[in-house]
């Protein structure tokens, strides 16, 4: 996985094997943090390597991902975090400075990627040997409508296994590909 200078994600480079190992470590850290299969992890990040790593780690840990649009406002974030029941928020310092109330949400662990939060999370636990098996009806993600006709409404991917969203990481993991 390569990022080119001047593009989102910076100059980071990571092989497929490196990505698999990083995802395994992050997923293990999420489980060590007390997150159980089916619980929610919100992502408030720009497109880049940190987003990819956090998303794949959450799926590997059997968690449902709650992607948050980077262009929203305080009230939207607080509503979606409360409504989704997210237990962890992976975000960047710019969003914490813009909406400091994110640090005060009860029961929410905040991982700040700008303060080496992902590295600290990865170091907390034992890397997962394989992705966690989940029930077929377990959502892989929760997304929110635009809210043009009222409050933003939640939409769950109804059958994670039916659409292959949980099966794909397992196939890549099992292949052992390093490039």
C-alpha positions in Angstrom: 0.0 0.0 0.0 1.7 3.2 -1.1 0.9 6.9 -0.6 2.5 9.5 -2.8 3.9 12.8 -1.4 1.3 15.6 -1.6 -1.6 13.2 -1.4 -3.8 12.2 1.5 -1.9 9.8 3.8 1.5 11.3 3.2 4.6 9.3 2.3 3.8 6.2 4.4 4.3 2.8 2.7 3.2 -0.5 4.0 3.3 -4.0 2.5 0.2 -6.2 2.5 1.9 -8.4 5.1 2.7 -5.3 7.2 -0.9 -4.1 7.0 -2.1 -7.6 8.1 0.3 -7.5 11.1 -0.7 -3.9 12.0 -4.4 -4.8 11.7 -3.9 -7.9 13.9 -2.1 -5.8 16.6 -4.8 -3.0 16.5 -7.6 -5.6 16.7 -5.9 -7.2 19.6 -5.6 -3.8 21.3 -9.3 -3.1 20.7 -10.3 -6.4 22.3 -7.9 -5.7 25.3 -9.6 -2.3 25.7 -12.7 -4.3 26.5 -14.6 -4.1 23.3 -16.6 -7.1 22.5 -17.9 -8.4 19.1 -20.8 -6.4 17.9 -19.9 -3.2 19.8 -19.2 0.0 17.9 -16.0 1.9 17.0 -16.5 5.4 15.5 -13.9 6.7 13.0 -13.5 10.5 12.6 -10.5 10.7 10.3 -9.6 12.0 6.9 -8.9 9.4 4.2 -5.4 7.9 4.8 -3.5 5.0 6.2 -4.8 5.5 9.8 -8.4 5.2 8.6 -7.7 2.0 6.6 -5.8 0.4 9.6 -8.5 1.3 12.1 -11.4 0.2 9.9 -9.9 -3.2 9.1 -8.9 -3.7 12.7 -12.4 -3.0 13.9 -13.9 -5.5 11.4 -11.2 -8.1 12.3 -12.1 -7.7 16.0 -15.8 -8.3 15.2 -16.8 -4.7 15.8 -19.2 -2.5 13.9 -17.6 0.6 12.3 -19.4 3.9 12.6 -17.8 6.3 10.0 -18.3 10.0 10.9 -18.2 12.6 8.1 -15.3 15.0 8.7 -17.5 18.0 7.6 -20.1 17.8 10.3 -20.6 19.9 13.4 -20.5 19.3 17.1 -24.2 18.4 17.5 -24.0 15.8 14.8 -21.0 14.1 16.2 -22.4 14.0 19.7 -25.8 12.7 18.4 -24.2 9.9 16.3 -21.9 8.8 19.1 -24.7 8.6 21.6 -27.2 7.0 19.2 -24.7 4.4 17.9 -23.5 3.5 21.4 -19.9 3.8 20.2 -17.4 2.7 22.9 -14.3 3.9 21.1 -13.6 6.9 18.8 -10.5 6.9 16.6 -9.8 10.5 15.5 -7.2 13.2 14.9 -6.2 16.2 17.0 -7.8 18.7 14.6 -11.3 17.2 15.4 -10.6 17.2 19.1 -9.6 20.9 19.0 -12.7 21.7 16.9 -15.1 19.7 19.2 -13.4 19.3 22.6 -16.6 17.8 24.0 -15.7 14.6 22.2 -13.2 14.0 25.1 -16.1 14.2 27.6 -18.5 11.6 26.2 -19.3 9.1 29.0 -18.0 5.6 28.3 -16.1 6.6 25.1 -12.4 5.9 24.8 -10.8 8.4 22.5 -7.7 7.3 20.4 -5.9 10.3 19.0 -3.9 9.2 15.9 -1.8 12.5 16.1 -0.5 11.5 19.6 0.6 8.0 18.5 -2.8 6.6 19.7 -2.8 3.8 17.2 0.7 2.7 18.2 -0.3 2.7 21.9 -3.5 0.8 21.1 -1.6 -1.8 19.1 0.9 -2.3 21.9 -1.9 -2.9 24.5 -2.8 -6.4 23.6 -1.8 -9.6 21.8 -2.3 -9.5 18.1 -5.3 -11.5 16.9 -4.3 -14.8 15.2 -7.4 -14.6 13.0 -10.5 -12.3 12.6 -13.3 -12.9 15.1 -16.2 -14.9 13.9 -19.5 -13.0 14.1 -23.1 -13.9 13.7 -24.4 -13.5 10.2 -26.8 -10.7 11.3 -24.1 -8.7 13.1 -23.7 -5.3 11.4 -20.3 -4.6 9.9 -21.0 -0.8 9.9 -23.6 1.8 11.0 -24.0 4.8 8.8 -26.1 7.9 9.1 -28.3 9.7 6.7 -27.6 13.3 5.7 -30.4 14.6 8.0 -31.9 16.9 5.3 -35.5 16.1 6.6 -34.7 16.1 10.3 -32.3 14.4 12.6 -29.6 12.1 11.1 -30.9 8.6 11.1 -28.9 5.4 11.6 -28.7 2.7 8.9 -27.1 -0.7 9.7 -25.7 -3.0 7.1 -28.2 -5.8 7.7 -26.2 -8.9 7.0 -22.5 -8.5 7.3 -21.7 -12.0 5.9 -24.4 -11.8 3.2 -22.6 -8.9 1.5 -19.1 -10.3 2.1 -17.9 -7.3 4.1 -16.7 -9.6 7.0 -15.6 -12.5 4.7 -13.1 -10.4 2.7 -10.7 -9.7 5.5 -10.8 -13.4 6.6 -9.8 -14.4 3.0 -6.9 -12.0 2.9 -5.7 -12.9 6.4 -5.8 -16.6 5.6 -3.9 -16.2 2.3 -0.8 -15.1 4.1 0.1 -12.8 1.2 2.8 -10.4 1.9 2.8 -8.3 -1.2 
